[in-house]
Amino acid sequence: MNPSPYLVSDVMTQPVVAVGPDASFKEIATTMRKWQVSALPVLEGDGRVIGVVSEADLLAKEEYRDSTLPAESADSAAAPERRLPDRIVKAGAVVARDLMTTPAVSVRADSTLAQAARAMAQRRLKRLPVVDGEGHLTGIVSRGDLLKVFLRSDRDIAEDVRQHVIEPLFPLGGSTVEVEVDGGVVTLVGWFRNTTLVPLAARMARGVEGVVDVGFRLERPDEAPREAA
């Protein structure tokens, strides 16, 4: 049995800096600079996340600085094809409700790190709000947070591999496989009497948080180098 995966709640940042929908452009830019973040959740009065405003959203104003921004058609609601491109709309926006991206892509605190990483990769996002079942903000998780598992010590990783890989594969004891870890790279050293366990061991070891890669040094007991007498 593999160890329980790390959850977003294990690595997310709390408390979270956020803004309201009426926050001004300059207030948003100042808050990002002060707290050194690239995006801010936008919250309704009850703390529910209604969107996220990012540096990219703010940069639309600089992108179209030398352009004359057209006014959006009054009947654009009736004719969606006449609506202005989103970037142009954001270039003319001055408050968070018009700058933010909505709906916000978010994750739950009990999501796995793999689930959060996939959400970030699919949407090309650097950070995600963490919300509860009702959409209230409880934290924020960034790419850097997801990488924290790779800071685990080699000793801790080796112990997890022994406990969650070697012991289940050899429940009766008498394992002929030792675990070595160097820089997060796991090497299983020894002999698998049942060679069908080799790919299973690799898959299980890769499931341990913080493992960078998995390799094998397979050798029969009688092939192991003997220590000098």
C-alpha positions in Angstrom: 0.0 0.0 0.0 1.4 3.4 -1.0 1.6 6.1 1.6 -1.3 8.6 1.7 -0.4 11.3 -0.9 0.3 14.8 0.3 -2.7 17.1 0.1 -3.0 20.7 -0.9 -3.8 21.5 2.8 -0.2 20.2 3.6 1.5 22.9 1.5 -0.9 25.7 0.9 -0.2 29.2 2.2 -2.4 30.9 4.9 -3.5 33.5 5.5 -4.2 34.7 2.0 -4.0 38.3 0.6 -7.2 39.1 -1.4 -9.1 42.0 -2.7 -12.8 42.9 -3.1 -14.6 43.4 -6.4 -14.4 47.2 -6.1 -10.6 47.4 -5.5 -9.0 49.9 -7.8 -6.4 49.1 -10.4 -3.7 50.9 -8.4 -4.8 49.2 -5.2 -4.4 45.8 -6.9 -1.0 46.7 -8.3 0.2 48.0 -5.0 -1.0 45.0 -3.1 0.8 42.6 -5.6 4.0 44.6 -5.2 3.8 44.7 -1.4 3.2 41.0 -0.9 5.2 39.9 -3.9 2.5 37.8 -5.5 1.5 37.6 -9.2 -2.3 37.1 -8.6 -5.0 37.9 -6.1 -8.3 36.2 -5.4 -11.3 38.5 -5.6 -13.8 37.9 -2.8 -17.4 38.8 -2.3 -18.4 40.1 1.1 -18.9 36.7 2.6 -15.5 35.5 1.6 -16.5 33.5 -1.5 -14.1 33.5 -4.4 -15.7 35.1 -7.5 -12.6 35.5 -9.6 -8.8 36.0 -9.7 -7.0 39.1 -11.0 -3.4 38.5 -12.2 -0.5 40.5 -13.4 -1.5 39.4 -16.9 -4.9 41.0 -16.5 -3.3 44.3 -15.4 -0.8 44.3 -18.3 -3.6 44.6 -20.8 -3.7 48.3 -20.0 0.0 48.7 -20.9 -0.5 46.5 -23.9 -3.1 48.8 -25.4 -1.6 52.1 -24.0 -0.9 53.5 -27.5 -4.2 52.3 -28.9 -7.6 54.0 -29.1 -10.0 51.6 -27.3 -13.4 51.2 -29.0 -16.5 51.5 -27.0 -18.4 48.3 -26.5 -21.7 48.1 -28.5 -24.7 48.9 -26.4 -26.5 45.9 -27.9 -23.6 43.5 -27.3 -25.7 41.5 -24.8 -28.1 40.7 -27.6 -25.4 40.1 -30.1 -22.4 38.3 -28.4 -20.4 38.3 -31.6 -20.2 42.1 -31.3 -18.5 42.0 -27.9 -15.0 43.3 -27.7 -12.1 41.0 -27.1 -11.5 40.3 -23.5 -8.0 41.9 -23.5 -9.4 45.1 -24.9 -12.2 45.2 -22.2 -9.6 44.6 -19.5 -7.4 47.4 -20.9 -10.2 49.8 -20.2 -11.1 48.4 -16.8 -10.3 50.3 -13.5 -11.7 47.9 -10.8 -11.2 44.3 -9.9 -14.7 43.1 -11.0 -13.9 44.2 -14.6 -10.2 43.0 -14.5 -10.6 39.6 -13.0 -10.8 36.3 -14.7 -14.0 34.5 -13.8 -15.0 31.9 -12.8 -11.9 31.3 -10.8 -10.1 28.0 -11.2 -9.8 26.6 -7.7 -9.0 23.5 -5.7 -10.2 22.0 -2.5 -7.9 21.6 0.5 -8.3 17.8 0.3 -7.2 17.7 -3.4 -3.9 15.9 -4.0 -0.8 17.7 -5.2 -1.1 15.8 -8.4 -4.6 17.1 -9.0 -3.5 20.7 -8.2 -0.5 20.4 -10.6 -2.7 19.1 -13.4 -5.2 22.0 -12.9 -2.3 24.5 -13.1 -0.8 22.9 -16.1 -4.0 22.6 -18.1 -4.9 26.3 -17.5 -1.3 27.5 -17.5 -1.7 29.1 -14.0 0.9 29.9 -11.4 -1.4 29.6 -8.4 -4.8 28.5 -7.4 -7.2 29.6 -4.6 -8.1 26.9 -2.2 -11.8 26.9 -1.3 -14.1 25.0 0.9 -17.4 23.3 -0.1 -19.2 26.6 -0.3 -16.5 28.4 -2.3 -15.1 30.3 0.6 -11.3 31.1 0.5 -9.2 29.0 2.9 -5.7 29.3 1.4 -3.7 29.6 -1.8 -1.4 27.1 -3.5 1.4 28.0 -5.9 3.8 26.1 -8.1 6.4 26.6 -5.5 4.2 25.1 -2.8 3.7 22.0 -4.9 7.5 21.6 -5.2 8.0 21.6 -1.4 7.7 17.8 -1.3 11.0 17.6 -3.2 12.7 19.2 -0.2 12.1 16.2 1.9 15.3 14.6 3.3 16.7 11.5 1.7 16.4 9.8 5.1 12.6 10.4 5.3 12.1 9.3 1.7 14.1 6.1 2.3 12.0 5.3 5.4 8.8 5.8 3.5 10.0 3.5 0.7 11.0 0.8 3.2 7.6 1.1 5.0 5.3 1.5 2.0 7.1 -0.4 -0.7 9.5 -3.0 0.6 7.5 -4.2 3.6 4.2 -4.7 1.5 6.2 -6.6 -1.2 7.9 -8.8 1.4 5.2 -9.2 4.1 6.9 -12.3 5.6 10.2 -10.6 6.1 13.5 -11.7 4.8 13.7 -9.0 2.2 16.8 -9.2 -0.1 16.3 -5.6 -1.2 17.9 -2.5 0.4 16.9 1.1 -0.2 19.4 3.8 -1.1 18.4 7.5 -1.7 20.6 10.2 -3.0 19.1 13.6 -3.9 15.7 12.2 -4.0 16.7 9.4 -6.5 15.8 6.0 -5.1 17.9 2.9 -5.9 16.6 -0.5 -4.9 19.6 -2.7 -4.4 19.4 -6.5 -4.2 17.5 -9.4 -5.7 13.9 -9.9 -6.5 13.2 -13.6 -6.5 10.0 -12.9 -8.4 11.0 -10.5 -11.2 7.4 -9.5 -11.9 7.7 -7.4 -8.7 10.3 -5.1 -10.3 7.9 -2.9 -12.3 5.5 -2.9 -9.4 8.2 -1.8 -7.0 9.2 1.0 -9.4 5.6 2.2 -9.6 5.0 2.1 -5.9 8.3 3.9 -5.1 7.4 6.7 -7.6 4.2 7.2 -5.6 6.2 8.2 -2.5 6.2 12.0 -2.2 9.6 13.6 -2.9 10.9 10.8 -5.1 12.7 12.3 -8.2 13.4 9.0 -9.9 13.7 5.2 -9.3 16.5 2.9 -10.4 17.6 -0.7 -9.6 20.9 -2.4 -9.0 19.9 -6.0 -9.2 22.4 -8.6 -7.9 22.0 -12.1 -6.6 23.1 -12.5 -3.0 26.0 -14.7 -4.1 27.1 -12.0 -6.5 27.3 -9.3 -3.9 30.9 -8.2 -3.2 32.3 -9.7 0.0 34.0 -7.7 2.6 37.6 -8.5 3.2 38.2 -10.7 6.3 
